[in-house]
Amino acid sequence: MKKLKRIMALMLASTLLMTGITGCAFGKNSTSNAIVAIIEGEKIPESLYRIYLWYTQQYFEQISGPTIWNMQIEGQNTSDLAKQRALESTILSVVAAKKAEELGVQVTKDQEKAAKENAEKFVKNNSEIIETYHFGEKDIEKFLLATDLVSLVEEKLGQNYMPQEAEITKFIEDNKGIYEQVTATHVLLKTTDDASNELPENEKAKKLAQAEEVLQKALNGEDLSKLATTYSDDAGSLNQVDGTPDGQYTFRRGKMVKEFEEAAFAGKDGQVWPELVKTAYGYHIIKTDAHIPADEEVMRNEFISASKREFTNNEFNTMISNAQVEKTELYEEINIINATEETIETDSASKE
């Protein structure tokens, strides 16, 4: 898992808290003010760290499922790695807040109101999560405001950065082929059933004979779109709602199966590929309608946006790496709470 993903996870976290996650309501949540770490002089209570750890746990399990805690990633036990990722997100929230002061950036009244309302809603609908993972409403509110502030700092940092024109030009020249598109019309005679199983040999032979017939019709000048309406087994390219002719697709490289893509891009505009094209789906009759050159303005904007993201991520990486962090003994004692397996740990801090 790249560090880029680790530090950006915080910005995505609020989505989990503002969606319809629900739990059974019971009990009163128990949180702890015991200190887990001191970051740039700011004391981080256990309850606040717990919400970062909870989110990180959801993120890990979303990728690999609940069995991830029996695995190793990057040479570490996943539970230790999750703790470290959670700590890095917490560090990011602290250093981003300090950077916000420096840049004159602050959350709006509307964002403060939304964070408060979403925290209240989450607590109301998720008492079981609160009870199990030991964080409270104020922790959620701080967490949501932190995600907002990180996003604001990212935006501000990005405004102050622009890649060199030479870098933009080089990217465009090196990647035109990737951004080039082709519009092609095809007829597919499938040699598999709806479950992607190969048809019996006699059925495949019939499909081949039919494909050869359609190819000859197309080479003789018949409209391939009309032939698609009559013969094609590719339901996805028929009766398209945007008015696109039957059998037609417009796509970049890497979007279609290799054999189909190669024939479509290699063909000349307005001409039918002179042979059947065999793919895992069956036999294709393909006509290249038009090559569409890369849109350099789109490429330019995408490169600038990506460069700004890379710049701000590097800035965040540097801020995290340079932050003064002191972990307490409590940090070492905290474990992942795996509620699905009912292996909830207890520690003295959680009882305070």
C-alpha positions as CSV (number, residue, x, y, z in Angstrom):
1,M,0.0,0.0,0.0
2,K,1.6,3.3,-1.1
3,K,2.1,6.1,1.3
4,L,0.1,8.3,-1.0
5,K,-3.0,6.2,-0.3
6,R,-2.2,6.2,3.5
7,I,-2.3,9.9,3.9
8,M,-5.2,10.5,1.5
9,A,-7.4,8.0,3.4
10,L,-8.3,10.7,6.0
11,M,-9.9,12.8,3.3
12,L,-12.1,9.9,2.3
13,A,-13.1,9.0,5.8
14,S,-16.0,11.3,6.3
15,T,-17.9,9.4,3.6
16,L,-18.3,6.5,5.9
17,L,-19.6,8.6,8.7
18,M,-22.2,10.4,6.6
19,T,-23.7,7.3,4.9
20,G,-26.4,5.0,6.3
21,I,-24.2,2.8,8.5
22,T,-26.6,1.6,11.2
23,G,-26.2,-0.5,14.4
24,C,-28.4,-1.8,17.2
25,A,-28.9,0.9,19.8
26,F,-27.9,-0.1,23.3
27,G,-25.8,1.0,26.3
28,K,-23.9,4.2,26.8
29,N,-20.6,4.8,25.1
30,S,-17.4,4.7,27.1
31,T,-14.6,6.9,26.0
32,S,-11.1,7.6,27.5
33,N,-9.1,10.8,27.8
34,A,-5.9,8.9,28.4
35,I,-3.2,10.1,26.1
36,V,-2.1,7.9,23.1
37,A,0.4,10.3,21.6
38,I,1.7,13.8,21.7
39,I,1.9,15.3,18.2
40,E,3.6,18.7,17.7
41,G,2.9,19.3,21.4
42,E,-0.8,18.4,21.0
43,K,-2.1,15.6,23.3
44,I,-4.2,13.0,21.4
45,P,-6.7,11.3,23.7
46,E,-7.5,7.6,23.2
47,S,-11.1,8.3,22.2
48,L,-10.0,10.5,19.3
49,Y,-7.3,8.1,18.1
50,R,-9.9,5.3,18.3
51,I,-12.0,6.8,15.6
52,Y,-9.0,7.1,13.3
53,L,-8.2,3.4,14.1
54,W,-11.8,2.4,13.5
55,Y,-11.9,4.1,10.1
56,T,-8.6,2.5,9.1
57,Q,-9.9,-0.9,10.2
58,Q,-13.0,-0.4,7.9
59,Y,-10.7,0.6,5.1
60,F,-8.5,-2.5,5.5
61,E,-11.5,-4.8,5.7
62,Q,-13.1,-3.2,2.7
63,I,-10.0,-4.1,0.6
64,S,-9.4,-7.6,1.9
65,G,-12.3,-8.7,4.2
66,P,-12.2,-9.4,7.9
67,T,-9.6,-12.2,7.5
68,I,-7.0,-9.5,6.8
69,W,-6.1,-9.5,10.5
70,N,-4.5,-12.9,10.0
71,M,-2.3,-11.6,7.2
72,Q,0.9,-9.6,6.9
73,I,1.4,-6.6,4.7
74,E,4.7,-4.9,3.9
75,G,6.4,-7.3,6.4
76,Q,4.1,-6.2,9.3
77,N,1.2,-7.7,11.1
78,T,-1.8,-6.0,9.7
79,S,-3.0,-4.9,13.1
80,D,0.3,-3.1,13.7
81,L,0.2,-1.6,10.2
82,A,-3.4,-0.4,10.8
83,K,-2.3,1.3,14.0
84,Q,0.5,3.0,12.2
85,R,-1.8,4.2,9.4
86,A,-4.3,5.5,11.9
87,L,-1.5,7.4,13.7
88,E,-0.3,8.9,10.4
89,S,-3.8,10.1,9.7
90,T,-4.0,11.6,13.1
91,I,-0.6,13.3,12.5
92,L,-1.9,14.6,9.2
93,S,-4.9,16.2,11.0
94,V,-2.6,18.0,13.4
95,V,0.0,19.3,10.9
96,A,-2.7,20.2,8.4
97,A,-4.4,22.3,11.1
98,K,-1.1,24.1,11.8
99,K,-0.5,24.6,8.1
100,A,-4.1,26.0,7.8
101,E,-3.2,28.7,10.3
102,E,-0.1,29.6,8.3
103,L,-2.1,29.8,5.1
104,G,-5.0,31.6,6.6
105,V,-7.4,28.8,5.9
106,Q,-10.3,27.8,8.1
107,V,-13.5,25.7,8.0
108,T,-16.7,27.6,7.3
109,K,-19.7,27.9,9.7
110,D,-21.6,25.7,7.4
111,Q,-18.9,23.0,7.6
112,E,-18.9,23.3,11.4
113,K,-22.7,22.9,11.4
114,A,-22.6,19.9,9.1
115,A,-19.9,18.2,11.2
116,K,-21.9,18.7,14.3
117,E,-25.2,17.4,12.7
118,N,-23.4,14.4,11.1
119,A,-21.8,13.5,14.4
120,E,-25.1,13.6,16.2
121,K,-26.7,11.5,13.5
122,F,-24.0,8.9,13.5
123,V,-24.1,8.5,17.3
124,K,-27.9,8.2,17.2
125,N,-27.8,5.5,14.5
126,N,-24.7,3.6,15.5
127,S,-24.7,3.1,19.3
128,E,-23.3,-0.3,18.9
129,I,-20.2,1.0,17.0
130,I,-19.8,3.7,19.6
131,E,-20.0,1.2,22.5
132,T,-17.6,-1.3,20.9
133,Y,-14.9,1.1,19.6
134,H,-14.8,3.6,22.4
135,F,-15.2,7.0,20.8
136,G,-17.8,9.7,21.3
137,E,-19.7,12.4,19.5
138,K,-17.1,15.1,20.1
139,D,-14.4,12.8,18.6
140,I,-16.5,12.3,15.5
141,E,-17.1,16.0,15.1
142,K,-13.4,16.7,15.5
143,F,-12.6,14.0,13.0
144,L,-15.0,15.3,10.4
145,L,-13.7,18.9,10.8
146,A,-10.2,17.6,10.4
147,T,-11.1,16.0,7.0
148,D,-12.6,19.3,5.9
149,L,-9.5,21.2,6.9
150,V,-7.2,18.7,5.2
151,S,-9.2,19.2,2.0
152,L,-9.0,23.0,2.3
153,V,-5.3,22.9,2.9
154,E,-4.8,20.6,-0.1
155,E,-6.8,23.0,-2.3
156,K,-4.8,26.0,-1.1
157,L,-1.5,24.3,-1.6
158,G,-2.6,23.3,-5.1
159,Q,-3.5,26.8,-6.0
160,N,0.0,27.9,-5.3
161,Y,1.6,25.2,-7.6
162,M,1.9,24.8,-11.3
163,P,4.1,22.3,-13.2
164,Q,6.6,23.6,-15.6
165,E,5.4,24.1,-19.2
166,A,8.1,21.8,-20.4
167,E,6.7,19.0,-18.2
168,I,3.3,19.5,-19.6
169,T,4.5,19.5,-23.2
170,K,6.5,16.3,-22.6
171,F,3.5,14.5,-21.0
172,I,1.3,15.4,-24.0
173,E,3.9,14.3,-26.5
174,D,4.6,11.0,-24.7
175,N,1.0,10.1,-24.1
176,K,-1.0,11.1,-27.2
177,G,-1.4,7.4,-28.1
178,I,-3.1,6.7,-24.8
179,Y,-5.6,9.6,-25.2
180,E,-6.3,8.9,-28.9
181,Q,-9.8,7.4,-29.4
182,V,-11.5,5.4,-32.2
183,T,-15.1,5.1,-33.1
184,A,-15.8,1.6,-34.5
185,T,-18.9,-0.4,-35.4
186,H,-19.0,-4.1,-35.0
187,V,-21.2,-7.2,-35.2
188,L,-20.5,-10.0,-32.6
189,L,-21.4,-13.6,-33.1
190,K,-20.9,-15.1,-29.7
191,T,-19.3,-18.5,-29.2
192,T,-20.2,-18.5,-25.5
193,D,-23.4,-18.7,-23.5
194,D,-24.7,-16.2,-21.0
195,A,-22.5,-17.8,-18.3
196,S,-19.4,-17.4,-20.5
197,N,-19.2,-21.2,-21.1
198,E,-18.0,-22.3,-24.6
199,L,-20.8,-23.4,-26.9
200,P,-20.8,-26.9,-28.3
201,E,-18.6,-27.4,-31.4
202,N,-21.5,-27.7,-33.8
203,E,-23.0,-24.4,-32.5
204,K,-19.6,-22.6,-32.8
205,A,-19.4,-23.8,-36.4
206,K,-22.8,-22.3,-37.1
207,K,-21.6,-19.0,-35.5
208,L,-18.5,-19.0,-37.7
209,A,-20.5,-19.6,-40.9
210,Q,-22.8,-16.8,-40.0
211,A,-19.9,-14.5,-39.1
212,E,-18.3,-15.1,-42.5
213,E,-21.6,-14.3,-44.2
214,V,-22.0,-11.0,-42.3
215,L,-18.3,-10.1,-43.0
216,Q,-18.9,-10.6,-46.8
217,K,-22.1,-8.5,-46.6
218,A,-20.1,-5.7,-44.9
219,L,-17.2,-5.9,-47.4
220,N,-19.8,-5.7,-50.2
221,G,-20.9,-2.3,-48.8
222,E,-23.9,-3.1,-46.6
223,D,-24.4,-0.8,-43.6
224,L,-22.7,-2.5,-40.6
225,S,-24.9,-0.8,-38.1
226,K,-28.0,-2.3,-39.8
227,L,-26.2,-5.7,-39.9
228,A,-25.6,-5.3,-36.1
229,T,-29.3,-4.7,-35.6
230,T,-30.1,-8.0,-37.4
231,Y,-27.2,-10.3,-36.4
232,S,-25.2,-9.0,-33.4
233,D,-25.2,-10.8,-30.1
234,D,-23.6,-7.8,-28.3
235,A,-26.6,-6.5,-26.3
236,G,-24.5,-3.7,-24.9
237,S,-24.2,-2.0,-28.3
238,L,-27.8,-2.4,-29.4
239,N,-30.7,0.1,-28.7
240,Q,-28.3,2.6,-27.1
241,V,-30.2,5.4,-25.4
242,D,-28.0,8.2,-26.5
243,G,-28.8,7.7,-30.2
244,T,-25.5,6.0,-31.0
245,P,-26.0,3.6,-33.9
246,D,-26.3,-0.1,-33.2
247,G,-23.0,-1.8,-32.8
248,Q,-20.9,1.4,-32.4
249,Y,-18.4,2.2,-29.6
250,T,-16.0,5.1,-29.1
251,F,-13.1,4.2,-26.8
252,R,-9.5,4.8,-25.8
253,R,-6.7,2.2,-25.8
254,G,-6.9,-0.3,-23.0
255,K,-10.7,-0.2,-22.8
256,M,-11.5,-3.2,-25.1
257,V,-10.2,-6.7,-25.5
258,K,-6.8,-6.7,-27.2
259,E,-7.8,-8.3,-30.5
260,F,-10.8,-6.0,-30.9
261,E,-8.8,-2.9,-30.0
262,E,-5.9,-3.7,-32.3
263,A,-8.2,-4.1,-35.4
264,A,-10.2,-1.0,-34.6
265,F,-7.2,1.2,-34.2
266,A,-5.2,-0.3,-37.1
267,G,-8.1,0.0,-39.6
268,K,-8.5,2.9,-41.9
269,D,-11.4,5.3,-41.4
270,G,-14.6,4.1,-43.2
271,Q,-13.2,0.7,-44.0
272,V,-14.2,-2.8,-42.7
273,W,-11.4,-5.0,-41.3
274,P,-11.0,-7.6,-44.0
275,E,-10.9,-10.6,-41.7
276,L,-13.0,-11.9,-38.8
277,V,-11.5,-10.9,-35.4
278,K,-11.7,-13.8,-32.9
279,T,-11.8,-12.9,-29.2
280,A,-12.9,-14.8,-26.1
281,Y,-16.4,-13.6,-26.8
282,G,-16.7,-14.9,-30.3
283,Y,-16.3,-13.6,-33.9
284,H,-16.3,-9.8,-34.6
285,I,-16.9,-8.0,-37.9
286,I,-15.3,-4.6,-37.3
287,K,-15.5,-1.3,-39.2
288,T,-13.3,1.6,-38.2
289,D,-15.5,4.7,-38.5
290,A,-13.1,7.4,-37.3
291,H,-9.9,8.0,-35.5
292,I,-10.2,10.8,-33.0
293,P,-6.9,12.6,-32.2
294,A,-6.0,13.1,-28.5
295,D,-7.5,16.3,-27.1
296,E,-4.4,18.2,-25.9
297,E,-6.5,20.5,-23.8
298,V,-8.0,17.6,-21.9
299,M,-4.5,16.1,-21.5
300,R,-3.1,19.4,-20.3
301,N,-5.8,19.8,-17.7
302,E,-5.5,16.2,-16.4
303,F,-1.8,16.5,-16.1
304,I,-2.0,19.8,-14.2
305,S,-4.6,18.3,-11.8
306,A,-2.5,15.2,-11.3
307,S,0.7,17.3,-10.7
308,K,-1.1,19.4,-8.2
309,R,-2.3,16.3,-6.3
310,E,1.2,14.9,-6.4
311,F,2.7,18.1,-5.1
312,T,0.2,18.4,-2.2
313,N,0.7,14.7,-1.3
314,N,4.4,15.3,-1.2
315,E,3.9,18.3,1.0
316,F,1.7,16.2,3.3
317,N,4.3,13.4,3.3
318,T,7.0,15.9,4.3
319,M,4.8,17.4,7.1
320,I,4.1,14.0,8.5
321,S,7.7,12.9,8.3
322,N,8.9,16.0,10.0
323,A,6.3,16.1,12.8
324,Q,7.4,15.6,16.3
325,V,5.6,12.6,17.6
326,E,5.8,10.9,21.0
327,K,3.9,7.7,21.4
328,T,2.9,6.7,25.0
329,E,2.8,3.3,26.5
330,L,-1.0,3.2,25.9
331,Y,-0.4,3.3,22.1
332,E,1.6,0.1,22.4
333,E,-1.2,-1.6,24.4
334,I,-4.0,-0.7,22.1
335,N,-5.2,-3.5,19.8
336,I,-7.5,-3.8,16.8
337,I,-11.1,-4.5,18.0
338,N,-12.4,-7.3,15.8
339,A,-16.1,-7.2,16.7
340,T,-17.1,-9.7,14.0
341,E,-15.1,-12.4,15.9
342,E,-15.9,-11.0,19.3
343,T,-12.2,-10.6,20.2
344,I,-12.7,-7.2,21.8
345,E,-9.7,-6.3,23.9
346,T,-9.9,-4.7,27.3
347,D,-7.4,-2.2,28.7
348,S,-7.2,-0.1,31.7
349,A,-7.6,3.1,29.8
350,S,-10.9,2.1,28.4
351,K,-12.3,1.7,31.9
352,E,-11.5,5.2,33.0
